Amino acid sequence: MRDLGVGFGYLLKGQRWVARHGKQYGFGLVPGLITLVLYAGALVALALWGEDFVAWTTPFADDWSSPWIGLFRGFLTVVLFALALLLSVLTFTAVTLLIGQPFYENLSEKVDRDVSPDGTAPESGLPLWRELWISACDSLRIVVRALLWAVLLFALGFVPFVGQTVVPVLGFFVTGFFLTEELTAVALQRRGVELRERLTLLRARKTLVWGFGTPLGLAFLVPLVAVFLMPGAVAGATLLARDLLGEETEEDGDEDGQDQPEPFGAGPGHSG
């Protein structure tokens, strides 16, 4: 259970890191804002024309009598919009990371250099187009997995009592896991860690992953909050990735820019 607190600690440390590096934080808001506009436009369009779409896809119900046709199509419209909202939460991070790949890659490298004992950061050595292609393919695979979970949880939501109690909680933990995978991918991909190995690493430390991703998933339910937390989430995920790989990490103890490194977790009685 200790890992839950450690994971949440990385989330807070990431936010503190970008707060001390205002330039990186400012640029990091742009991809999130672009994604927010795209998603908002899609959801507004669905709200305006979702009912027409449902009617077009259910011609077999045209001859049904009232009120059954209205209830049936109204239910499907609500389901369609609910699924779209859930999918937007699950995919917001992946799309934002894809749009902001060059910046987030740079931000993650700066975090690595800042906390690495020797001031270096791993580099993939791949051209940008190759990194974008790998990121897009991996994101698509993760989105498909997340969508399958979303459909399963949505179906379980109709189970009496369990659907109203256990399923929502399980949904937040699933969302937290996939959010953490997407965010740590920035740092792990630079280290040549492929998707299958990334998932193995995360499954081995599930409580650490949940401590980081689950509260972030709850915060990401509010679109504007997701935009403002995104840069710090990438920074925190880089710190978490170093933990997963067992890399030595030092913390910049002086927020004014003076280097006073101290190992993470070092307390008053720590001796090194």
C-alpha positions as CSV (number, residue, x, y, z in Angstrom):
1,M,0.0,0.0,0.0
2,R,3.0,2.3,0.5
3,D,3.3,2.5,-3.3
4,L,-0.1,4.3,-3.5
5,G,1.4,7.2,-1.6
6,V,4.6,7.1,-3.6
7,G,2.7,7.2,-6.9
8,F,0.7,10.2,-5.7
9,G,3.9,11.8,-4.5
10,Y,5.3,11.6,-8.1
11,L,2.2,13.4,-9.4
12,L,2.7,16.2,-6.9
13,K,6.5,16.4,-7.6
14,G,5.7,16.7,-11.4
15,Q,3.4,19.6,-10.8
16,R,6.0,21.3,-8.5
17,W,8.7,20.8,-11.2
18,V,6.8,22.6,-13.9
19,A,5.8,25.3,-11.4
20,R,9.5,26.0,-11.1
21,H,10.1,25.9,-14.9
22,G,7.5,28.4,-16.2
23,K,8.6,28.4,-19.8
24,Q,8.2,24.6,-20.2
25,Y,4.8,24.9,-18.5
26,G,3.6,27.6,-20.8
27,F,4.4,25.7,-23.9
28,G,3.0,22.5,-22.4
29,L,-0.5,24.1,-22.3
30,V,-0.7,24.5,-26.0
31,P,-1.2,20.8,-27.1
32,G,-3.9,20.4,-24.4
33,L,-5.8,23.4,-25.5
34,I,-5.7,22.2,-29.1
35,T,-7.0,18.8,-28.1
36,L,-9.7,20.4,-25.9
37,V,-11.0,22.5,-28.8
38,L,-11.1,19.4,-31.0
39,Y,-12.9,17.3,-28.5
40,A,-15.4,20.0,-27.5
41,G,-16.3,20.5,-31.2
42,A,-16.9,16.8,-31.6
43,L,-19.0,16.5,-28.5
44,V,-21.1,19.6,-29.5
45,A,-21.6,18.1,-32.9
46,L,-22.7,14.8,-31.3
47,A,-25.1,16.7,-29.0
48,L,-26.7,18.5,-32.0
49,W,-26.9,15.7,-34.4
50,G,-26.6,12.5,-32.3
51,E,-30.4,12.0,-32.3
52,D,-30.4,12.2,-36.1
53,F,-27.5,9.7,-36.3
54,V,-29.3,7.3,-34.1
55,A,-32.5,7.6,-36.2
56,W,-30.4,7.0,-39.4
57,T,-28.8,3.8,-37.9
58,T,-32.1,2.3,-36.6
59,P,-34.5,2.4,-39.6
60,F,-36.1,-0.8,-38.4
61,A,-37.8,1.3,-35.6
62,D,-39.5,3.7,-38.0
63,D,-42.8,1.9,-37.8
64,W,-42.8,1.5,-34.0
65,S,-45.7,3.2,-32.2
66,S,-45.3,6.0,-29.7
67,P,-43.9,6.2,-27.1
68,W,-41.6,3.2,-27.7
69,I,-39.8,4.7,-30.7
70,G,-39.0,7.8,-28.7
71,L,-37.9,5.9,-25.6
72,F,-35.7,3.5,-27.6
73,R,-34.0,6.1,-29.7
74,G,-33.7,8.5,-26.7
75,F,-32.0,5.7,-24.7
76,L,-29.5,5.0,-27.6
77,T,-28.7,8.7,-27.9
78,V,-27.9,8.9,-24.2
79,V,-25.8,5.8,-24.4
80,L,-23.9,7.1,-27.5
81,F,-23.1,10.4,-25.7
82,A,-22.1,8.6,-22.5
83,L,-19.7,6.4,-24.5
84,A,-18.3,9.4,-26.3
85,L,-17.6,11.2,-23.0
86,L,-15.9,8.1,-21.6
87,L,-13.9,7.6,-24.7
88,S,-12.8,11.3,-24.6
89,V,-11.5,10.9,-21.1
90,L,-9.6,7.7,-22.0
91,T,-8.1,9.1,-25.2
92,F,-7.5,12.8,-24.2
93,T,-4.0,12.1,-22.9
94,A,-3.0,9.9,-25.9
95,V,-4.2,12.5,-28.4
96,T,-2.6,15.4,-26.5
97,L,0.7,13.5,-26.2
98,L,0.7,12.8,-29.9
99,I,0.0,16.5,-30.8
100,G,2.6,17.7,-28.3
101,Q,5.1,15.0,-28.9
102,P,8.1,17.2,-29.6
103,F,7.5,19.5,-26.6
104,Y,6.7,16.7,-24.1
105,E,9.8,14.8,-25.3
106,N,11.9,17.9,-24.6
107,L,10.2,18.4,-21.2
108,S,10.8,14.8,-20.2
109,E,14.5,15.1,-21.1
110,K,14.8,18.2,-19.0
111,V,13.3,16.4,-16.0
112,D,15.7,13.5,-16.5
113,R,18.7,15.8,-16.7
114,D,17.5,17.8,-13.6
115,V,17.2,14.8,-11.4
116,S,19.9,12.5,-12.8
117,P,23.0,12.3,-10.6
118,D,25.3,12.8,-13.7
119,G,23.0,15.4,-15.3
120,T,22.3,13.2,-18.4
121,A,19.1,12.0,-20.1
122,P,18.6,8.9,-22.3
123,E,18.0,9.6,-26.0
124,S,16.2,7.3,-28.4
125,G,18.5,8.3,-31.3
126,L,15.4,8.0,-33.7
127,P,14.3,10.7,-36.1
128,L,11.2,12.7,-35.1
129,W,9.0,11.1,-37.8
130,R,9.9,7.6,-36.5
131,E,9.1,8.6,-32.9
132,L,5.8,10.0,-33.9
133,W,5.0,6.8,-35.9
134,I,5.8,4.6,-32.9
135,S,3.9,6.8,-30.5
136,A,0.8,6.8,-32.8
137,C,0.8,3.0,-33.2
138,D,1.3,2.4,-29.5
139,S,-1.4,5.0,-28.6
140,L,-3.8,3.3,-31.0
141,R,-3.2,-0.1,-29.4
142,I,-3.8,1.4,-25.9
143,V,-6.9,3.2,-27.0
144,V,-8.3,-0.1,-28.4
145,R,-7.6,-1.8,-25.1
146,A,-9.2,1.1,-23.2
147,L,-12.2,1.0,-25.4
148,L,-12.7,-2.7,-24.8
149,W,-12.6,-2.1,-21.1
150,A,-15.0,0.9,-21.4
151,V,-17.6,-1.3,-23.3
152,L,-17.2,-4.1,-20.7
153,L,-17.6,-1.7,-17.7
154,F,-20.5,0.0,-19.4
155,A,-22.3,-3.4,-19.8
156,L,-21.5,-4.3,-16.2
157,G,-23.1,-1.0,-15.2
158,F,-26.5,-2.5,-15.8
159,V,-25.9,-5.2,-13.1
160,P,-28.0,-4.3,-10.0
161,F,-26.0,-2.9,-7.1
162,V,-22.6,-3.9,-8.5
163,G,-23.1,-1.6,-11.5
164,Q,-23.8,1.4,-9.2
165,T,-21.0,0.7,-6.6
166,V,-18.2,-1.6,-7.7
167,V,-18.1,-0.8,-11.4
168,P,-17.5,3.1,-11.1
169,V,-14.6,2.5,-8.7
170,L,-13.1,-0.2,-11.0
171,G,-13.6,2.2,-13.9
172,F,-11.4,4.9,-12.2
173,F,-8.6,2.4,-11.5
174,V,-8.7,1.2,-15.1
175,T,-8.6,4.7,-16.4
176,G,-5.7,5.5,-14.0
177,F,-3.7,2.6,-15.3
178,F,-4.1,3.6,-18.9
179,L,-3.4,7.2,-18.2
180,T,-0.1,6.2,-16.5
181,E,0.9,4.0,-19.4
182,E,0.3,6.8,-21.9
183,L,2.2,9.4,-19.8
184,T,5.2,7.2,-18.9
185,A,5.5,6.1,-22.5
186,V,7.2,9.5,-23.2
187,A,10.2,8.7,-21.0
188,L,10.2,4.9,-21.5
189,Q,10.1,5.2,-25.3
190,R,13.3,7.3,-25.2
191,R,14.9,4.4,-23.3
192,G,13.8,1.9,-26.0
193,V,11.2,0.2,-23.8
194,E,8.5,-1.2,-26.1
195,L,4.8,-1.3,-25.3
196,R,4.7,-5.0,-24.2
197,E,7.6,-4.4,-21.7
198,R,6.0,-1.1,-20.5
199,L,2.8,-2.9,-19.7
200,T,4.7,-5.6,-17.8
201,L,6.6,-3.0,-15.8
202,L,3.3,-1.2,-14.9
203,R,1.5,-4.4,-13.9
204,A,4.3,-5.4,-11.6
205,R,3.7,-2.1,-9.6
206,K,0.0,-1.7,-9.9
207,T,-0.5,0.2,-6.6
208,L,2.2,2.7,-7.6
209,V,0.5,3.1,-11.0
210,W,-2.9,3.6,-9.3
211,G,-1.5,6.1,-6.8
212,F,-0.3,8.2,-9.7
213,G,-3.0,7.7,-12.4
214,T,-6.3,7.3,-10.5
215,P,-6.4,10.8,-8.9
216,L,-5.2,12.2,-12.2
217,G,-8.0,10.4,-13.9
218,L,-10.5,11.9,-11.5
219,A,-9.0,15.4,-12.1
220,F,-9.1,14.8,-15.9
221,L,-12.9,14.5,-15.8
222,V,-12.9,18.3,-15.8
223,P,-11.5,19.2,-19.3
224,L,-9.9,22.5,-18.3
225,V,-8.2,20.8,-15.3
226,A,-6.7,18.2,-17.7
227,V,-5.2,21.0,-19.8
228,F,-3.5,22.7,-16.9
229,L,-2.2,19.5,-15.2
230,M,-0.9,17.9,-18.4
231,P,2.7,19.3,-18.3
232,G,3.2,18.4,-14.7
233,A,1.7,15.0,-15.3
234,V,4.4,14.3,-18.0
235,A,7.1,15.5,-15.6
236,G,5.7,13.3,-12.8
237,A,5.5,10.3,-15.1
238,T,9.1,10.7,-16.0
239,L,10.0,10.5,-12.3
240,L,7.8,7.4,-12.0
241,A,9.4,5.8,-15.0
242,R,12.8,6.2,-13.4
243,D,11.4,4.4,-10.3
244,L,10.0,1.6,-12.4
245,L,13.4,1.0,-14.0
246,G,15.3,1.4,-10.7
247,E,17.3,4.4,-11.9
248,E,19.0,6.6,-9.3
249,T,17.3,9.9,-8.9
250,E,18.2,13.0,-7.0
251,E,15.9,15.9,-6.2
252,D,16.6,19.6,-6.7
253,G,16.1,20.8,-3.1
254,D,16.4,24.5,-3.9
255,E,13.4,25.9,-5.8
256,D,15.4,29.1,-6.5
257,G,17.6,27.2,-9.0
258,Q,20.6,26.4,-6.7
259,D,21.6,22.8,-7.0
260,Q,21.3,21.0,-3.7
261,P,20.6,17.4,-4.7
262,E,19.0,15.0,-2.3
263,P,17.8,11.5,-3.0
264,F,14.1,11.1,-3.1
265,G,12.8,9.7,0.1
266,A,15.7,11.0,2.1
267,G,14.6,12.1,5.6
268,P,16.4,13.8,8.5
269,G,18.0,10.6,9.5
270,H,19.1,9.6,6.0
271,S,22.8,8.7,5.5
272,G,24.3,8.2,2.2
